[in-house]
Amino acid sequence: MRVLISLLCLHFVVAANGALAAKRPMTVDDALNVVSVGDALISPDGKHVFYSKTELVWEKNAYKTIYYMASAEDGEAVQYIGEGGGEAFQFSPDGRYLSLMREVDESPQLFLMPTSGGEAVQLTDHHGGIGAYKWTEDSSTIVFSADEPRSEEEEREHKLGADPVFVDEAPNGKDEARFSNLWAFDLRTKKETRLSDADFIVEAFDVSPDGSRVVLIGVPDRRANYIFKAELYLLEIDTKTLTRLTHNDAMEESPIWAPDGKTFAYRATSDKSFEMNAGYFWIMNPDAGSNRRLQGQNQGLLAEEATIAWTEDGKGLLFTEQRRTHHNLYKLNVKTGEAAALSKLPGTLSALSFSKDRKRMVISYQDLATPPDLYVSKLGNRPITSLDKAVRITDANPWFREEVQVSLGENLKWSSKGDMEIEGIFIPALNHSGRKMPLILHVHGGPNYYAANIFRPDFQILTGLGYAILSPNFRGSMGYGDEFLQALGGEVGDGEFIDQMTGVDYVIAHKNIDPDRLGIRGWSWGGVSTSYTITQTQRFKAASIGAMVGNWAAETGPGFNYDVHHWYIGGTPWDNAAEWAKRSSITHVKNITTPSLILHGGSDTKSSVGQSLMFFTAIRDIGIAPVRYIKFPREGHRIHEPRLSRIYQIEEYKWFKKYIDGEDWQPWVRAKSALSSAR
């Protein structure tokens, strides 16, 4: 019997080791094949969840999205909505319908579909199409925004080529824009009524619970980076009276009525000017002409995909906030201004939709080693510390869990200039077995973005290729309070550089890193910082520079404007020329000895594409460091097309392998099927 037990134990050990050995490092094709989940909504009664899955169709160089309706009790799902698809989904407040938008003759129109199933029926036929929309609480009316249409003669002339852009003349920005206004569609009469007639662009709005008022955000034009020109307005639906509520240079956004309809919450950095902070919730009483700031939420960014909601009793606000490297759900007491955590999970939890009684919510969850999935969780008085009791709605990538070996990360802290504490995410190379690891320094964008505990396929690919990752939250990052956020002012370039290099030295001293095999990469502001860093040090063997800016003066107008002169560098290129030159990597380009791969979308308007060409030309003509520039046609600030994305990633990894490891690395061969190449 003892022999039998020993043999059985040995069998299980061998089987477990075999299962572990069967797992493999992540590939670029795995990253492309990851199925994403989105469009998540919980029905008003909390019984159903609508959501989508998006997956790669390699043969078409595109993605397809499939929609589902699932039980909130057990997660059992059925496919919902046919090939027509849609976007901007909402449940009607009474739960009887799912509304959505579809293109009709190149114009977005509203469609309605019974939640019990059936076909989606076109609801609106608004000339020029509609924009955002909201249901009234009694489910009788839909309020929507719509661009002001051209007359028939104007449209004819425009199509014939009479389409100059009068830049920054309202409503235009760099490109042509249209004013927009609000309309109401009555579901009983099937008639639409114009509600406002003003020269502004409606950015966001909310309808009061009794359906009599609309609070909206209006901006005068599409001028880039001048979002502080947004103002709050109040619209009386019956009389169509429009009243401007704010007159300032603050950035108002996200208005949402309280359940009693007497006040509304909104977000702004200030009630006077566009300040550099994470933003606050404000409560305004439009009849009393009063507003007040709530102090309890101002550490980091609110999750973009998450929902802000009032509690049912109107005493609190529910929101998902980033604090340090994690996201969790919080409740803000509108009387005291205090914020309490409703979840305490490492990773990124985002509350996407709440039931009407606020007893249930659909959330997404992910961390460094786990792709996002959807869950239904109850809201209670105790913070959520585990998803064990949540109902799992999706398991979008079971193959990833079964086949791919991941490297787990940790948060590190070190001291930098001025004794400032800097935090960063460190992920060791897979299977390094005590050997000294090469290190890739990953520089995040923003600069007021952050390294987060989210699923990053590129991180897992790099660790599988043998590299450790360090991603620092340098001064200027969100999630550490306003003082830390503002600390990059006057130190652009040098501030990030010092915080990052002290981090590199820290992991070399504590994490078995090979100091002679260092690489650096970054995109957007990460590309800005990477380009500057390699002009200040020769320690890196390879650099990957994406969507960069190297000449701040030349970017005034084409890209960054207000942010740089107001918060980061100060002044303008014509009255503070020396400082703008000092903070530009092109000024110091002669110092570069690091082999540099430069990447940029050919249609990028955030960081203008000429910046990369300028930097590439300088390095190439100086002739000291190897350099390569890849421009991706049709792409903007990010690379989305699957084939271009694959090329971009593989070329970056080849560059690191060649110049850090001296290796002529051969990339993976894409399997012909839509499945991963190793399956």
C-alpha positions in Angstrom: 0.0 0.0 0.0 2.9 2.4 0.9 4.5 1.6 -2.5 1.2 2.2 -4.3 0.7 5.6 -2.5 4.3 6.6 -3.3 3.8 5.7 -7.0 0.5 7.6 -7.1 2.2 10.7 -5.5 5.0 10.4 -8.0 2.5 10.2 -10.8 0.7 13.4 -9.7 4.1 15.3 -9.3 5.2 14.2 -12.8 1.7 15.2 -14.2 1.8 18.6 -12.5 5.3 19.2 -13.7 4.3 18.1 -17.2 1.4 20.5 -17.2 3.7 23.3 -16.2 6.2 22.3 -18.8 3.5 22.3 -21.4 2.9 26.0 -21.0 4.9 28.2 -23.2 6.0 31.9 -23.3 3.6 34.3 -24.9 3.9 35.3 -28.6 2.9 38.2 -30.7 0.2 36.1 -32.2 -1.2 35.2 -28.8 -1.5 39.0 -28.1 -3.3 39.5 -31.4 -5.6 36.5 -30.6 -6.7 37.7 -27.2 -10.5 38.1 -27.1 -11.6 41.4 -25.6 -14.9 42.0 -23.7 -16.8 45.2 -23.8 -20.2 47.0 -24.0 -21.1 45.6 -20.6 -24.5 46.6 -19.2 -26.6 45.2 -16.4 -30.3 45.4 -16.8 -32.2 47.8 -14.5 -33.6 44.8 -12.5 -30.2 43.3 -12.1 -31.1 40.0 -13.7 -29.3 40.2 -17.1 -26.0 41.3 -18.5 -25.5 42.5 -22.1 -21.9 42.4 -23.4 -19.7 41.8 -26.4 -16.7 39.8 -27.4 -14.3 41.1 -30.0 -11.9 38.7 -31.8 -9.4 38.8 -34.6 -10.2 37.8 -38.2 -6.7 37.6 -39.5 -7.8 36.8 -43.1 -9.6 40.1 -43.3 -7.0 42.1 -41.3 -9.8 43.1 -39.0 -11.8 42.3 -35.9 -15.4 41.0 -35.5 -17.7 41.6 -32.5 -20.3 39.3 -31.3 -23.0 40.3 -28.7 -24.5 38.3 -25.9 -27.2 38.4 -23.2 -26.3 36.5 -20.1 -28.1 35.6 -16.8 -26.7 37.5 -13.9 -27.5 34.5 -11.7 -25.3 31.9 -13.4 -23.6 33.6 -16.4 -25.3 31.4 -19.0 -25.3 33.4 -22.2 -27.0 33.4 -25.6 -26.0 35.3 -28.7 -27.9 38.5 -29.0 -28.2 40.9 -32.0 -27.3 39.7 -35.4 -24.7 40.7 -38.0 -25.9 44.3 -38.0 -24.2 44.8 -34.7 -24.3 48.3 -33.2 -22.8 50.7 -30.7 -23.8 53.0 -27.8 -26.0 50.4 -26.2 -28.4 51.3 -23.4 -31.2 49.6 -21.5 -34.4 51.6 -21.3 -35.1 52.5 -17.7 -38.1 50.2 -17.6 -35.9 47.4 -18.9 -38.2 46.6 -21.8 -35.8 47.6 -24.6 -32.2 47.7 -25.6 -31.4 50.8 -27.7 -28.4 51.1 -30.0 -27.0 53.0 -32.9 -26.3 51.8 -36.4 -25.2 53.4 -39.6 -28.0 54.2 -42.1 -26.7 55.8 -45.4 -23.5 56.7 -43.5 -25.4 58.5 -40.7 -25.8 57.0 -37.2 -29.5 56.4 -36.3 -31.2 55.0 -33.2 -32.6 51.4 -33.2 -34.7 49.7 -30.6 -34.8 46.0 -29.7 -37.0 44.2 -27.2 -34.9 42.7 -24.4 -37.0 39.6 -24.7 -35.5 39.1 -28.2 -36.4 39.9 -31.8 -35.2 42.2 -34.5 -33.8 45.7 -34.0 -36.1 48.3 -35.5 -35.0 51.7 -36.7 -36.3 54.5 -34.5 -34.9 57.7 -35.9 -34.3 59.2 -39.3 -32.6 62.4 -38.3 -31.0 64.3 -41.1 -27.2 64.0 -40.7 -27.5 61.4 -38.0 -27.4 61.6 -34.2 -24.6 61.7 -31.6 -25.0 60.8 -27.9 -28.4 60.0 -26.4 -30.2 59.5 -23.0 -33.5 58.0 -22.0 -35.9 59.9 -19.8 -36.7 58.1 -16.6 -40.2 57.2 -17.6 -38.9 55.5 -20.8 -41.2 57.7 -23.0 -38.6 60.0 -24.6 -35.0 59.9 -25.9 -33.0 63.1 -25.8 -30.1 63.2 -28.3 -27.4 65.5 -29.6 -27.0 66.1 -33.4 -24.6 68.1 -35.5 -26.1 71.1 -37.3 -26.7 69.9 -40.9 -25.7 71.9 -44.0 -28.4 73.1 -46.4 -28.8 71.2 -49.7 -26.9 73.9 -51.5 -24.1 73.9 -48.9 -23.9 70.1 -49.0 -23.7 70.1 -52.8 -20.9 72.7 -52.8 -19.1 70.9 -50.1 -19.0 67.6 -52.0 -17.8 69.5 -55.1 -14.8 70.8 -53.1 -15.8 74.0 -51.3 -14.4 72.6 -48.1 -11.6 74.9 -46.7 -11.0 74.7 -43.0 -10.9 78.0 -41.2 -8.6 76.8 -38.4 -9.7 77.5 -34.8 -12.6 79.6 -36.0 -15.7 78.2 -34.2 -16.7 75.5 -34.4 -13.5 74.3 -36.2 -10.3 73.2 -34.6 -7.4 72.0 -36.8 -10.1 70.2 -38.9 -13.6 70.9 -39.9 -16.3 70.6 -37.2 -20.0 71.3 -36.7 -22.0 72.9 -33.9 -24.4 70.5 -32.3 -27.6 70.8 -30.3 -30.2 68.8 -28.4 -33.3 67.1 -29.7 -36.0 64.9 -28.2 -37.7 61.9 -29.8 -41.1 60.9 -28.4 -41.5 57.1 -28.6 -45.3 57.3 -28.6 -45.8 59.8 -31.4 -42.5 58.9 -33.2 -41.9 62.7 -33.6 -38.7 64.6 -32.9 -38.5 68.1 -31.4 -35.6 70.5 -31.4 -34.7 71.5 -27.8 -31.7 73.9 -28.2 -30.4 76.3 -30.8 -27.0 77.6 -29.8 -23.5 78.0 -31.2 -21.8 75.4 -29.2 -20.8 71.7 -29.4 -22.6 69.5 -26.9 -19.9 67.4 -25.2 -22.1 65.6 -22.5 -25.5 65.9 -21.0 -27.9 64.3 -18.5 -31.7 64.4 -18.2 -33.3 65.2 -14.9 -35.3 62.3 -13.2 -38.7 64.1 -14.0 -37.7 64.7 -17.6 -38.1 68.4 -17.4 -34.5 69.6 -17.5 -31.2 68.8 -19.1 -27.8 69.8 -17.8 -25.2 69.9 -20.5 -21.6 70.7 -21.2 -21.0 73.0 -24.2 -17.7 74.0 -25.9 -17.3 76.8 -28.4 -15.0 74.9 -30.8 -12.8 71.8 -31.4 -9.6 73.7 -30.7 -7.0 71.1 -29.5 -6.1 71.1 -25.8 -8.5 73.9 -25.0 -11.1 71.8 -23.2 -11.1 74.2 -20.3 -13.4 76.3 -22.5 -16.2 73.9 -21.6 -19.2 75.4 -19.7 -22.2 74.1 -17.9 -25.7 75.0 -19.2 -29.2 74.3 -18.0 -32.0 73.6 -20.5 -35.7 73.7 -19.6 -37.4 71.3 -21.9 -40.9 72.7 -21.9 -39.9 76.3 -22.6 -36.6 75.5 -24.3 -34.9 78.1 -22.1 -31.1 77.8 -22.1 -29.2 79.2 -19.1 -25.4 79.3 -18.8 -24.4 78.2 -15.4 -20.6 78.7 -15.4 -18.3 81.5 -16.7 -14.7 80.4 -16.1 -11.7 78.6 -17.5 -12.3 75.4 -15.7 -12.9 72.0 -17.4 -16.4 70.9 -16.4 -17.3 67.4 -17.4 -19.5 64.3 -16.6 -22.7 66.0 -15.3 -25.2 63.6 -13.6 -28.5 64.5 -11.9 -29.1 63.5 -8.3 -32.2 61.2 -7.8 -34.3 64.1 -6.3 -33.6 66.2 -9.4 -32.7 69.3 -7.3 -28.9 69.1 -7.7 -26.4 67.5 -10.0 -22.8 66.3 -9.7 -20.1 67.1 -12.2 -16.3 66.9 -12.4 -13.8 69.8 -12.6 -10.3 70.6 -11.5 -11.5 74.0 -10.2 -14.4 76.4 -10.4 -12.2 79.2 -11.7 -9.3 78.0 -13.9 -7.9 74.9 -15.6 -5.7 73.6 -12.8 -3.3 70.7 -12.7 -4.9 68.1 -10.5 -6.7 64.8 -10.7 -10.1 66.5 -10.6 -12.9 66.8 -8.0 -16.6 66.0 -7.8 -18.7 69.1 -7.4 -22.4 69.4 -6.4 -24.4 72.2 -8.0 -27.9 73.5 -7.2 -28.8 75.4 -10.3 -31.8 77.1 -8.7 -29.9 78.4 -5.7 -26.9 79.2 -7.9 -24.6 77.4 -5.5 -21.9 74.7 -5.9 -19.4 73.0 -3.6 -16.4 70.8 -4.0 -16.1 67.4 -2.5 -12.6 66.7 -1.2 -12.6 62.9 -0.8 -11.7 62.0 -4.4 -8.6 63.6 -5.9 -5.8 61.0 -5.9 -5.9 59.6 -9.4 -7.8 59.3 -12.6 -11.3 57.9 -12.8 -11.4 54.8 -15.0 -12.5 55.9 -18.5 -14.7 52.9 -19.2 -16.3 52.9 -15.8 -19.6 54.4 -14.8 -20.3 57.2 -12.3 -23.6 56.7 -10.5 -25.5 58.1 -7.6 -26.5 55.7 -4.8 -30.3 55.1 -4.8 -30.9 57.3 -1.8 -28.9 60.2 -3.3 -26.4 60.3 -0.4 -23.4 59.1 -2.2 -21.6 58.8 -5.6 -20.1 55.5 -6.9 -16.9 55.8 -9.0 -13.9 53.7 -9.9 -10.6 55.5 -9.2 -6.9 54.8 -9.8 -4.8 54.9 -6.7 -1.1 54.1 -7.1 -1.0 51.1 -9.5 -4.5 49.8 -8.8 -8.2 50.6 -9.6 -11.0 50.0 -7.2 -14.6 51.1 -6.5 -15.3 53.9 -4.0 -18.4 55.6 -2.6 -18.2 59.3 -1.9 -20.5 60.7 0.8 -21.9 63.9 -0.7 -22.5 65.4 2.8 -19.2 64.9 4.4 -17.0 64.5 1.2 -15.4 61.4 2.6 -14.6 58.5 0.2 -14.9 54.9 1.3 -13.5 51.9 -0.6 -16.1 49.4 -1.8 -13.4 47.1 -3.2 -9.9 46.4 -2.2 -8.4 44.2 -4.9 -4.9 44.3 -6.3 -5.2 44.9 -10.0 -7.8 46.8 -12.0 -11.5 46.5 -11.1 -13.8 48.8 -13.1 -17.5 49.1 -12.2 -19.1 49.3 -15.7 -22.9 49.3 -14.9 -25.2 49.3 -11.9 -28.7 47.9 -11.4 -31.4 50.5 -10.7 -31.5 49.7 -7.0 -27.6 49.7 -6.9 -27.6 46.2 -5.3 -25.7 44.7 -8.2 -23.1 45.7 -10.7 -21.2 44.3 -13.6 -17.5 44.8 -13.3 -14.4 44.0 -15.3 -11.3 42.7 -13.6 -7.7 42.2 -14.8 -4.2 42.3 -13.5 -0.6 42.0 -14.9 -1.0 38.3 -15.7 -4.8 38.0 -16.3 -6.8 39.3 -19.3 -10.0 41.2 -18.5 -13.2 39.3 -17.9 -16.7 40.3 -16.7 -18.4 39.5 -13.3 -21.6 40.3 -11.6 -21.0 41.3 -8.0 -23.3 42.5 -5.1 -22.7 45.9 -3.5 -22.7 45.8 0.3 -21.3 47.6 3.3 -18.1 45.5 3.3 -15.4 46.1 0.7 -15.0 43.4 -1.9 -11.6 41.6 -1.3 -12.2 38.6 -3.5 -14.2 37.6 -6.6 -15.0 34.2 -5.2 -18.6 35.1 -4.5 -19.1 37.0 -7.8 -20.8 35.4 -10.8 -18.4 35.0 -13.6 -20.0 36.2 -16.8 -17.2 35.6 -19.3 -14.2 33.4 -19.6 -13.0 35.0 -22.8 -9.6 33.4 -23.1 -9.4 30.0 -21.4 -6.7 28.9 -23.8 -4.4 31.7 -22.4 -4.8 30.3 -18.9 -4.2 26.8 -20.1 -1.3 27.3 -22.5 0.6 30.5 -21.7 3.2 30.8 -19.0 3.2 34.2 -17.4 5.6 36.2 -15.2 4.2 37.8 -12.0 5.2 41.3 -11.1 5.6 43.3 -8.0 5.7 47.0 -6.9 9.0 48.5 -6.0 9.8 51.8 -4.4 13.0 53.8 -4.4 14.2 57.3 -3.5 14.9 59.9 -6.2 15.8 63.5 -6.5 14.7 65.6 -3.5 14.1 62.4 -1.5 10.9 61.9 -3.6 9.6 58.3 -3.4 9.1 56.7 -6.8 7.1 53.5 -7.3 7.3 51.2 -10.3 6.2 47.8 -11.5 8.9 45.2 -11.9 8.4 41.9 -13.8 11.2 39.4 -13.9 12.1 37.4 -17.0 10.5 34.0 -17.3 12.6 31.1 -16.2 15.7 33.2 -15.5 16.9 30.6 -12.9 19.2 32.9 -11.1 21.0 34.2 -14.2 21.5 37.9 -14.6 18.6 39.3 -16.6 18.7 42.0 -19.3 16.3 44.8 -18.5 13.8 46.8 -20.6 12.9 50.2 -19.1 9.3 50.9 -20.2 8.3 54.6 -20.0 4.6 55.3 -19.8 2.8 58.0 -21.7 0.9 61.1 -20.6 3.0 62.3 -18.9 0.1 62.2 -16.4 -0.6 58.6 -17.1 0.8 55.8 -15.0 2.1 52.3 -14.9 -0.9 50.2 -13.8 -1.6 46.7 -12.6 -3.4 45.8 -15.9 -2.9 43.0 -18.4 -0.1 44.0 -20.8 0.6 41.4 -23.5 3.7 43.2 -24.6 5.1 42.9 -21.1 4.5 39.1 -21.0 6.0 38.7 -24.5 9.2 40.5 -23.4 9.5 38.5 -20.2 9.1 35.3 -22.4 11.9 36.6 -24.6 14.1 36.7 -21.5 13.8 40.4 -20.5 12.9 41.8 -17.1 10.6 44.9 -17.2 10.7 48.0 -15.0 7.9 50.5 -15.6 8.3 53.5 -13.2 5.6 56.0 -12.1 8.0 59.0 -12.4 7.1 62.5 -11.0 4.1 63.8 -13.0 2.2 60.5 -12.9 -1.3 60.2 -11.7 -2.4 58.2 -8.6 -0.1 59.7 -6.0 -1.8 63.0 -5.2 -1.6 66.5 -6.7 1.8 67.5 -5.4 3.4 64.5 -7.1 1.3 65.1 -10.3 2.6 68.7 -10.5 6.2 67.9 -9.7 7.2 67.5 -13.4 6.6 71.2 -14.0 9.9 72.9 -15.0 11.7 69.6 -15.1 10.5 68.0 -18.4 13.1 65.5 -19.6 15.3 65.7 -16.6 12.6 64.8 -14.1 11.6 61.6 -15.8 15.2 60.8 -16.6 16.4 61.0 -13.0 13.4 59.1 -11.6 13.8 56.3 -14.1 17.6 56.0 -13.8 17.5 55.8 -10.0 15.0 53.0 -10.6 17.3 51.2 -13.0 20.1 51.5 -10.5 17.8 50.1 -7.7 16.8 47.0 -9.6 20.4 46.4 -10.7 21.4 46.4 -7.0 18.4 44.3 -5.8 17.1 42.2 -8.7 20.0 40.4 -10.4 19.9 42.7 -13.5 22.8 42.7 -16.0 23.9 46.4 -16.1 25.5 45.8 -19.5 22.2 44.7 -21.2 19.7 47.5 -20.8 17.0 48.6 -23.3 14.4 51.4 -23.2 11.0 51.8 -24.9 8.1 54.2 -24.7 5.2 55.5 -26.8 3.6 59.0 -26.9 5.1 60.9 -23.9 7.0 57.7 -23.3 8.6 58.2 -26.7 9.3 61.8 -25.8 11.1 60.7 -22.6 12.9 57.8 -24.3 14.3 60.1 -27.0 15.5 62.6 -24.3 16.9 59.8 -22.1 19.3 58.5 -24.8 20.7 62.0 -25.3 21.7 62.0 -21.6 23.2 58.6 -21.1 24.9 55.9 -23.1 24.0 53.1 -20.8 21.2 51.7 -23.0 22.1 49.2 -25.8 18.8 49.7 -27.7 15.9 52.1 -27.8 12.4 51.9 -29.2 10.8 55.3 -29.6 7.1 55.5 -30.5 5.0 58.5 -31.5 7.6 60.9 -30.1 8.1 64.7 -29.9 11.7 65.8 -30.2 11.3 69.5 -30.9 8.8 71.2 -28.6 8.8 74.5 -30.6 8.0 72.7 -33.8 5.1 71.0 -32.1 3.4 74.2 -31.1 0.2 74.1 -33.2 0.6 70.7 -34.8 0.2 68.8 -31.5 0.7 69.8 -27.9 -0.3 73.3 -27.0 -1.7 74.5 -23.7 -0.4 71.6 -21.5 3.3 72.2 -22.3 3.5 76.0 -22.0 1.2 76.3 -19.1 2.2 73.3 -16.8 5.4 71.7 -18.0 7.9 73.9 -19.8 6.4 77.4 -19.2 6.1 80.4 -21.5 6.2 79.9 -25.3 8.9 79.2 -27.9 9.0 82.9 -28.8 9.4 84.3 -25.2 11.2 81.4 -23.5 13.2 79.9 -26.4 16.2 78.7 -24.5 14.1 76.6 -22.1 12.0 75.1 -24.9 15.2 74.1 -26.7 16.8 72.7 -23.5 13.8 70.4 -23.0 13.8 69.1 -26.6 15.8 66.0 -27.4 16.7 67.3 -30.9 18.9 69.9 -29.2 21.1 67.1 -27.7 20.8 64.6 -30.5 24.6 64.7 -31.1 25.1 62.8 -27.8 23.2 59.7 -29.0 25.1 56.4 -29.4 22.2 54.1 -28.6 20.8 52.1 -31.6 17.3 53.6 -32.1 14.2 52.2 -33.7 11.6 55.0 -34.4 7.9 54.2 -34.9 5.0 56.5 -35.8 1.5 56.3 -37.2 1.4 58.2 -40.5 -1.8 60.0 -39.7 -1.0 60.9 -36.1 -2.3 64.3 -35.0 -1.5 64.1 -31.3 2.2 63.8 -31.8 2.8 65.1 -35.3 4.5 62.5 -37.5 7.1 64.9 -38.8 8.7 64.8 -35.3 9.9 61.3 -35.9 11.2 62.0 -39.3 13.2 65.0 -38.0 14.8 62.9 -35.2 15.5 60.0 -37.6 17.1 62.3 -40.1 19.4 63.8 -37.5 20.6 60.5 -36.1 21.1 59.1 -39.6 23.0 62.1 -40.9 25.2 62.3 -37.8 26.1 58.7 -38.5 27.2 57.5 -35.0 24.3 55.3 -33.9 22.3 52.8 -36.0 18.8 54.1 -36.6 15.6 52.8 -38.3 12.3 54.6 -38.9 9.1 52.8 -39.6 6.0 54.8 -40.5 2.6 53.0 -40.4 0.2 54.3 -43.1 -3.4 55.0 -42.1 -2.6 54.8 -38.4 -3.0 57.6 -35.8 -1.6 57.8 -32.4 -1.8 54.1 -31.9 -1.3 51.1 -34.2 -4.6 49.2 -34.6 -4.6 47.2 -37.9 -3.6 43.6 -37.0 -0.9 43.2 -39.7 0.7 46.5 -39.0 0.5 45.8 -35.2 2.3 42.5 -35.8 5.0 44.1 -37.9 5.5 46.9 -35.3 5.9 44.4 -32.4 8.2 42.0 -34.2 10.5 44.7 -35.5 10.8 46.1 -31.9 11.7 42.7 -30.5 14.1 42.0 -33.3 15.8 45.3 -32.5 16.2 44.5 -28.8 17.5 41.0 -29.6 20.0 42.3 -32.1 21.5 45.2 -30.0 21.0 44.0 -26.5 21.8 40.3 -26.9 23.7 40.3 -30.2 21.3 37.8 -31.6 19.9 37.4 -35.1 16.5 36.5 -33.6 13.9 34.8 -35.9 10.3 35.7 -35.1 7.3 33.4 -34.8 5.5 32.3 -38.0 1.9 33.2 -38.0 -0.4 30.1 -38.2 -2.8 30.2 -41.1 -5.8 29.7 -38.8 -7.2 32.4 -36.5 -5.9 30.4 -33.6 -2.6 31.0 -31.9 0.5 29.8 -33.8 1.4 27.3 -31.0 -2.1 25.7 -30.8 
